[in-house]
């Protein structure tokens, strides 16, 4: 019977079913749950039998059913809505990452009921309005419920992006734009919640910068993938926090504290909210190591201290990181100050040979620490001629040429930076075309690997010609 409906390995199917039966017996899900499961499994088998690799897809579905076994209402949802089961199997076949994501967040199975919203992510303004609506629907004085609401909001919207992604409705750059927009929306809400709490407790800090009075006196700067608008599924957020607090104490609250202390506590609370575990999961993993002096530095830097550090103490690799940095939320005065600082630092005239040596040294160190060689495979990110080589080469050219071409200061993402390098004449059009073409191909392949939950590698022969051309360009500039 299993062979007739499409399974080539019936014994593997029987093993999976035995495993599921052992994991979800009457003791675990009750007699009612088992009755529903016994009705559901034949429908699952029939639907999965038409997949290209049915045993593999069934394994993912079995893991999902096991993870939601304690919530038998989801069995009823799939039984009563055949279309929902169809969409579940289609998405699970397309991406094991989506299967794992649904297993972690079973509440998202409700999203399978309406394909009109499942495969069409809302625009950023609609996303912001959705979060505002969700936050208003719950109690404003219960932080745990607020975090849960934000978790559900994030998970629903990430699933919609992933569904549109695997079905080909969204190109890769739009996927990253959406994921970045979701993260920025969440970050803005988190800062508002944390700020309101500290304001009620300690009063308002006095904020001043260059003789001007600030608004909130706090800003969030995105680095890395978020800063470069290249955020992927499950990626950490690289952040730096800035403030413009004066030396005066806060005013109007129950307990006055120094302004610097106010902003340090604000940063701590923002991180706590973003990383707190709740019944709905957690929002994001946060990496703050790119702040001045790294882990040894203060959590929230004063804007002037940040400027002084970048101008006089930062290493070249920190200036490379600054290329991908952009402000995503906060006091407009502080954001303008950061933008001026970034521009002044990146546009500094640099000695070519010294810059070459420092970029090469950092690239070799990164490759030594992060590359995990696999015989017969090309690591899309860390191998010679791969994505990171292209990123370092672009960063080298931006640091070398920005004093001549201010247009290079406008963007933080590699694709637009390469386009600007062409427009400014910093490199010839043919060279830039190869770098852009290679970067987009590598990035698309790495993205697909993440959806399949496999390492970002490819057989060595697959990209050998492209890799050789990138290596040749690298050697012409940095060899």
URCORGI-V299176 format. One record per residue. RES is the residue in one small letter. PHI is phi in whole degrees, 0 to 359 (NA if undefined). D_FIRST is the distance of its C-alpha to the first C-alpha in whole Angstrom. Layout:
RES&PHI&D_FIRST  RES&PHI&D_FIRST
This chain:
x&NA&0  x&296&4  x&297&5  x&297&5  x&268&7  x&122&9  x&274&9  x&272&11  x&232&12  x&303&9  x&295&12  x&293&14  x&297&11  x&298&12  x&297&15  x&296&16  x&292&14  x&296&17  x&300&20  x&294&19  x&296&19  x&289&22  x&282&24  x&237&24  x&278&24  x&303&26  x&293&29  x&271&29  x&238&28  x&77&28  x&294&27  x&295&27  x&296&25  x&291&22  x&299&22  x&295&22  x&296&19  x&294&17  x&282&17  x&285&17  x&302&14  x&302&11  x&294&14  x&298&14  x&300&10  x&298&10  x&289&14  x&287&14  x&302&11  x&274&14  x&285&16  x&293&18  x&235&17  x&298&14  x&295&15  x&295&18  x&294&18  x&298&16  x&301&18  x&293&21  x&295&20  x&299&19  x&299&23  x&295&24  x&298&22  x&297&24  x&291&27  x&258&27  x&305&26  x&286&30  x&239&30  x&292&27  x&298&29  x&289&27  x&298&24  x&296&25  x&302&26  x&287&23  x&292&22  x&276&24  x&229&25  x&306&21  x&295&24  x&297&25  x&296&21  x&300&21  x&294&24  x&300&23  x&291&20  x&298&22  x&290&25  x&293&23  x&293&22  x&290&25  x&206&27  x&296&26  x&298&30  x&296&29  x&300&26  x&295&29  x&296&31  x&293&29  x&295&29  x&287&32  x&228&33  x&301&31  x&303&33  x&288&32  x&300&29  x&300&31  x&292&32  x&288&29  x&286&30  x&232&32  x&296&31  x&296&35  x&262&36  x&296&33  x&257&34  x&231&38  x&298&40  x&290&43  x&287&46  x&298&48  x&296&51  x&293&48  x&298&46  x&298&50  x&295&50  x&297&47  x&295&48  x&301&51  x&297&50  x&297&47  x&291&50  x&285&53  x&282&50  x&248&50  x&293&53  x&277&56  x&251&57  x&245&54  x&297&53  x&298&50  x&294&48  x&298&50  x&295&48  x&299&45  x&300&45  x&292&46  x&298&43  x&298&40  x&303&42  x&298&42  x&295&38  x&300&37  x&287&39  x&294&38  x&298&34  x&298&35  x&295&37  x&296&34  x&296&32  x&293&34  x&295&34  x&288&31  x&266&31  x&83&34  x&280&36  x&232&38  x&288&40  x&304&41  x&295&44  x&290&44  x&301&41  x&295&44  x&300&46  x&296&44  x&298&43  x&293&47  x&297&48  x&297&46  x&297&47  x&295&51  x&296&50  x&296&49  x&300&52  x&299&55  x&294&54  x&298&54  x&298&57  x&300&58  x&296&57  x&296&59  x&294&62  x&299&62  x&298&62  x&290&65  x&298&67  x&294&67  x&274&68  x&245&70  x&87&71  x&271&71  x&280&72  x&272&75  x&241&73  x&212&75  x&211&75  x&54&78  x&79&80  x&250&77  x&276&76  x&275&72  x&269&70  x&278&67  x&76&68  x&222&65  x&213&62  x&252&59  x&249&58  x&267&55  x&245&55  x&60&52  x&296&49  x&292&50  x&298&53  x&271&52  x&55&49  x&233&47  x&294&45  x&247&41  x&292&39  x&73&40  x&286&43  x&291&46  x&256&49  x&272&52  x&231&55  x&228&59  x&253&61  x&237&64  x&220&67  x&230&71  x&294&72  x&273&76  x&278&78  x&283&78  x&277&77  x&293&74  x&227&76  x&100&75  x&252&72  x&288&73  x&218&73  x&290&75  x&221&73  x&298&74  x&299&72  x&299&71  x&293&69  x&304&68  x&287&66  x&295&65  x&293&63  x&298&62  x&300&60  x&298&59  x&291&58  x&300&56  x&296&54  x&301&53  x&295&52  x&293&49  x&251&48  x&292&48  x&275&45  x&229&44  x&299&41  x&264&40  x&99&40  x&225&43  x&284&45  x&210&45  x&273&46  x&242&50  x&239&52  x&252&56  x&288&57  x&271&58  x&289&61  x&309&65  x&68&65  x&60&61  x&297&60  x&275&64  x&275&65  x&294&65  x&293&62  x&239&64  x&272&66  x&291&70  x&302&69  x&289&73  x&296&72  x&297&68  x&298&71  x&298&73  x&296&70  x&296&69  x&281&72  x&239&73  x&236&71  x&294&67  x&280&66  x&300&65  x&296&61  x&288&62  x&288&63  x&299&60  x&296&58  x&296&61  x&301&60  x&268&56  x&270&58  x&211&58  x&286&59  x&240&57  x&193&58  x&141&62  x&298&66  x&304&67  x&297&70  x&289&68  x&296&65  x&298&68  x&296&70  x&297&66  x&300&66  x&296&70  x&298&69  x&301&66  x&298&68  x&295&71  x&288&69  x&289&67  x&273&70  x&295&72  x&288&73  x&238&72  x&284&73  x&302&71  x&295&71  x&295&70  x&297&68  x&304&66  x&298&66  x&290&65  x&294&62  x&297&61  x&299&62  x&291&59  x&295&57  x&296&57  x&295&57  x&296&54  x&297&52  x&296&53  x&278&52  x&251&48  x&284&47  x&243&45  x&300&44  x&228&41  x&305&41  x&84&40  x&236&40  x&254&42  x&285&43  x&299&43  x&265&45  x&259&48  x&291&48  x&300&51  x&84&50  x&262&48  x&299&48  x&291&50  x&301&53  x&295&53  x&299&53  x&295&56  x&296&58  x&297&58  x&296&59  x&301&62  x&293&63  x&296&63  x&294&65  x&283&67  x&252&68  x&297&68  x&291&72  x&269&72  x&234&69  x&301&69  x&300&66  x&292&63  x&278&64  x&285&62  x&247&59  x&240&56  x&261&53  x&299&53  x&297&52  x&291&55  x&296&57  x&296&57  x&300&57  x&290&61  x&299&61  x&291&61  x&299&63  x&276&66  x&82&66  x&294&66  x&222&63  x&284&63  x&296&60  x&296&58  x&299&58  x&297&57  x&298&54  x&298&53  x&298&53  x&294&51  x&300&48  x&296&48  x&298&48  x&293&45  x&293&43  x&299&43  x&296&42  x&297&39  x&293&38  x&294&39  x&295&37  x&296&34  x&298&34  x&294&35  x&292&32  x&267&29  x&56&31  x&233&32  x&300&36  x&281&38  x&227&38  x&215&38  x&306&38  x&305&42  x&286&42  x&298&40  x&244&43  x&300&46  x&293&48  x&295&48  x&299&48  x&298&51  x&291&53  x&294&53  x&299&54  x&296&57  x&294&58  x&305&58  x&295&60  x&292&63  x&259&63  x&232&63  x&292&63
